[in-house]
Amino acid sequence: MHRQTHSTFPHPELIGSFRRFGPFGIAYQVVKEGHSTEKGWTVEIEVPSTGEHLEYPLGSVLEDPEAR
């Protein structure tokens, strides 16, 4: 049985911020909160260089460096 809990997105300050995929990766922008999963929260990101919109784990965003 899957129990769904509704909780508040834990890092609203990340919305609109720019990060990089690792220390040398391309930049992306955190566009909006995603949803809570069994593995943690997700966010929607946009990769400006390609225009792609992707679902990305919040834990990865927190580990990725800020884009400068």
VOVO-848639 format. One record per atom (N, C-alpha, C): residue in three letters; z, y, x. Coordinates in steps of 0.2 Angstrom, whole numbers. Each point is the difference from the previous one (the first is absolute). Layout:
N
@res:ALA c3:Z c2:Y c1:X
...
This chain:
68
@res:MET c3:0 c2:-6 c1:4
@res:MET c3:0 c2:6 c1:-4
@res:MET c3:0 c2:6 c1:4
@res:HIS c3:-4 c2:5 c1:-1
@res:HIS c3:-1 c2:6 c1:4
@res:HIS c3:4 c2:5 c1:-4
@res:ARG c3:5 c2:3 c1:3
@res:ARG c3:3 c2:6 c1:-3
@res:ARG c3:-2 c2:6 c1:3
@res:GLN c3:-2 c2:5 c1:-4
@res:GLN c3:-3 c2:6 c1:3
@res:GLN c3:6 c2:5 c1:-1
@res:THR c3:1 c2:4 c1:5
@res:THR c3:5 c2:5 c1:0
@res:THR c3:-4 c2:7 c1:1
@res:HIS c3:2 c2:5 c1:-4
@res:HIS c3:-2 c2:6 c1:1
@res:HIS c3:4 c2:5 c1:4
@res:SER c3:-2 c2:2 c1:6
@res:SER c3:4 c2:4 c1:4
@res:SER c3:-4 c2:6 c1:3
@res:THR c3:3 c2:4 c1:2
@res:THR c3:-3 c2:7 c1:3
@res:THR c3:-3 c2:-1 c1:7
@res:PHE c3:-6 c2:2 c1:0
@res:PHE c3:-3 c2:0 c1:7
@res:PHE c3:4 c2:3 c1:5
@res:PRO c3:2 c2:-4 c1:6
@res:PRO c3:5 c2:2 c1:4
@res:PRO c3:-2 c2:6 c1:5
@res:HIS c3:-6 c2:1 c1:1
@res:HIS c3:-2 c2:6 c1:5
@res:HIS c3:-6 c2:4 c1:-3
@res:PRO c3:2 c2:4 c1:-5
@res:PRO c3:-5 c2:5 c1:-3
@res:PRO c3:-2 c2:5 c1:5
@res:GLU c3:4 c2:2 c1:6
@res:GLU c3:-2 c2:4 c1:5
@res:GLU c3:-6 c2:-2 c1:4
@res:LEU c3:-2 c2:-6 c1:-1
@res:LEU c3:-6 c2:-2 c1:4
@res:LEU c3:-7 c2:1 c1:-4
@res:ILE c3:1 c2:2 c1:-6
@res:ILE c3:-6 c2:1 c1:-4
@res:ILE c3:-4 c2:7 c1:2
@res:GLY c3:-6 c2:-1 c1:2
@res:GLY c3:-4 c2:6 c1:3
@res:GLY c3:0 c2:0 c1:8
@res:SER c3:5 c2:-4 c1:3
@res:SER c3:0 c2:0 c1:7
@res:SER c3:-6 c2:-4 c1:3
@res:PHE c3:-1 c2:1 c1:6
@res:PHE c3:-5 c2:-3 c1:4
@res:PHE c3:3 c2:-4 c1:6
@res:ARG c3:-2 c2:-7 c1:0
@res:ARG c3:2 c2:-4 c1:5
@res:ARG c3:-6 c2:-3 c1:4
@res:ARG c3:2 c2:-4 c1:5
@res:ARG c3:-6 c2:-4 c1:4
@res:ARG c3:2 c2:-7 c1:-1
@res:PHE c3:-5 c2:-5 c1:0
@res:PHE c3:1 c2:-7 c1:1
@res:PHE c3:1 c2:-1 c1:7
@res:GLY c3:7 c2:-1 c1:1
@res:GLY c3:2 c2:-1 c1:7
@res:GLY c3:-1 c2:6 c1:5
@res:PRO c3:2 c2:0 c1:6
@res:PRO c3:0 c2:6 c1:4
@res:PRO c3:-7 c2:2 c1:2
@res:PHE c3:-5 c2:-4 c1:-1
@res:PHE c3:-7 c2:3 c1:2
@res:PHE c3:-5 c2:-1 c1:-6
@res:GLY c3:2 c2:-2 c1:-6
@res:GLY c3:-4 c2:-1 c1:-6
@res:GLY c3:-2 c2:6 c1:-3
@res:ILE c3:-5 c2:-1 c1:-5
@res:ILE c3:-2 c2:6 c1:-4
@res:ILE c3:5 c2:3 c1:-4
@res:ALA c3:-1 c2:6 c1:-2
@res:ALA c3:5 c2:3 c1:-5
@res:ALA c3:-1 c2:-2 c1:-7
@res:TYR c3:5 c2:0 c1:-4
@res:TYR c3:0 c2:-1 c1:-7
@res:TYR c3:5 c2:5 c1:-4
@res:GLN c3:-1 c2:1 c1:-6
@res:GLN c3:4 c2:4 c1:-4
@res:GLN c3:3 c2:-4 c1:-5
@res:VAL c3:7 c2:0 c1:-1
@res:VAL c3:3 c2:-3 c1:-6
@res:VAL c3:-1 c2:4 c1:-6
@res:VAL c3:-3 c2:-3 c1:-5
@res:VAL c3:-3 c2:4 c1:-6
@res:VAL c3:5 c2:0 c1:-5
@res:LYS c3:3 c2:-6 c1:-2
@res:LYS c3:5 c2:-1 c1:-5
@res:LYS c3:4 c2:-7 c1:1
@res:GLU c3:6 c2:0 c1:-4
@res:GLU c3:3 c2:-6 c1:0
@res:GLU c3:-3 c2:-6 c1:-3
@res:GLY c3:1 c2:-6 c1:2
@res:GLY c3:-3 c2:-5 c1:-3
@res:GLY c3:5 c2:-4 c1:-5
@res:HIS c3:2 c2:-6 c1:2
@res:HIS c3:5 c2:-3 c1:-4
@res:HIS c3:4 c2:-4 c1:4
@res:SER c3:6 c2:-2 c1:-3
@res:SER c3:4 c2:-5 c1:3
@res:SER c3:-2 c2:-7 c1:-1
@res:THR c3:0 c2:-4 c1:6
@res:THR c3:-2 c2:-7 c1:0
@res:THR c3:6 c2:-4 c1:3
@res:GLU c3:0 c2:-6 c1:0
@res:GLU c3:5 c2:-4 c1:3
@res:GLU c3:0 c2:1 c1:7
@res:LYS c3:-5 c2:2 c1:3
@res:LYS c3:0 c2:2 c1:7
@res:LYS c3:2 c2:7 c1:2
@res:GLY c3:1 c2:4 c1:-5
@res:GLY c3:1 c2:7 c1:1
@res:GLY c3:-5 c2:5 c1:-4
@res:TRP c3:1 c2:6 c1:1
@res:TRP c3:-4 c2:5 c1:-3
@res:TRP c3:-7 c2:0 c1:3
@res:THR c3:-5 c2:2 c1:-3
@res:THR c3:-7 c2:2 c1:2
@res:THR c3:-1 c2:7 c1:-1
@res:VAL c3:-5 c2:3 c1:3
@res:VAL c3:-2 c2:7 c1:-1
@res:VAL c3:-8 c2:0 c1:0
@res:GLU c3:-3 c2:5 c1:-3
@res:GLU c3:-7 c2:0 c1:0
@res:GLU c3:-2 c2:5 c1:6
@res:ILE c3:-4 c2:-2 c1:4
@res:ILE c3:-2 c2:5 c1:6
@res:ILE c3:-8 c2:1 c1:-1
@res:GLU c3:-2 c2:5 c1:3
@res:GLU c3:-7 c2:2 c1:1
@res:GLU c3:-1 c2:1 c1:7
@res:VAL c3:-6 c2:-3 c1:3
@res:VAL c3:-2 c2:1 c1:6
@res:VAL c3:-6 c2:5 c1:0
@res:PRO c3:2 c2:6 c1:3
@res:PRO c3:-5 c2:6 c1:-1
@res:PRO c3:-7 c2:-2 c1:3
@res:SER c3:1 c2:-3 c1:6
@res:SER c3:-7 c2:-2 c1:4
@res:SER c3:-5 c2:-4 c1:-4
@res:THR c3:3 c2:-4 c1:-5
@res:THR c3:-4 c2:-5 c1:-4
@res:THR c3:0 c2:2 c1:-7
@res:GLY c3:5 c2:3 c1:-3
@res:GLY c3:1 c2:2 c1:-7
@res:GLY c3:3 c2:-6 c1:-3
@res:GLU c3:2 c2:-6 c1:3
@res:GLU c3:3 c2:-5 c1:-3
@res:GLU c3:7 c2:1 c1:-3
@res:HIS c3:1 c2:-3 c1:-5
@res:HIS c3:7 c2:0 c1:-3
@res:HIS c3:2 c2:-7 c1:0
@res:LEU c3:6 c2:-1 c1:3
@res:LEU c3:3 c2:-7 c1:1
@res:LEU c3:7 c2:0 c1:-2
@res:GLU c3:3 c2:-6 c1:-2
@res:GLU c3:7 c2:-1 c1:-1
@res:GLU c3:2 c2:-2 c1:6
@res:TYR c3:6 c2:3 c1:2
@res:TYR c3:3 c2:-2 c1:7
@res:TYR c3:7 c2:0 c1:-1
@res:PRO c3:3 c2:-5 c1:4
@res:PRO c3:8 c2:-1 c1:0
@res:PRO c3:4 c2:6 c1:2
@res:LEU c3:5 c2:2 c1:-4
@res:LEU c3:4 c2:6 c1:2
@res:LEU c3:3 c2:-1 c1:7
@res:GLY c3:2 c2:-7 c1:2
@res:GLY c3:3 c2:-1 c1:6
@res:GLY c3:-4 c2:1 c1:6
@res:SER c3:-7 c2:-1 c1:-1
@res:SER c3:-5 c2:2 c1:5
@res:SER c3:0 c2:7 c1:1
@res:VAL c3:0 c2:4 c1:-5
@res:VAL c3:-1 c2:7 c1:0
@res:VAL c3:6 c2:3 c1:4
@res:LEU c3:6 c2:-3 c1:-1
@res:LEU c3:6 c2:3 c1:3
@res:LEU c3:0 c2:-2 c1:8
@res:GLU c3:-4 c2:-5 c1:2
@res:GLU c3:0 c2:-2 c1:7
@res:GLU c3:-6 c2:4 c1:3
@res:ASP c3:-5 c2:2 c1:-4
@res:ASP c3:-6 c2:4 c1:3
@res:ASP c3:2 c2:7 c1:2
@res:PRO c3:-2 c2:2 c1:6
@res:PRO c3:1 c2:7 c1:2
@res:PRO c3:-3 c2:5 c1:-4
@res:GLU c3:3 c2:6 c1:0
@res:GLU c3:-3 c2:6 c1:-4
@res:GLU c3:-6 c2:2 c1:4
@res:ALA c3:-6 c2:2 c1:-4
@res:ALA c3:-6 c2:2 c1:3
@res:ALA c3:1 c2:7 c1:2
@res:ARG c3:-2 c2:2 c1:6
@res:ARG c3:1 c2:7 c1:2
@res:ARG c3:-7 c2:4 c1:1
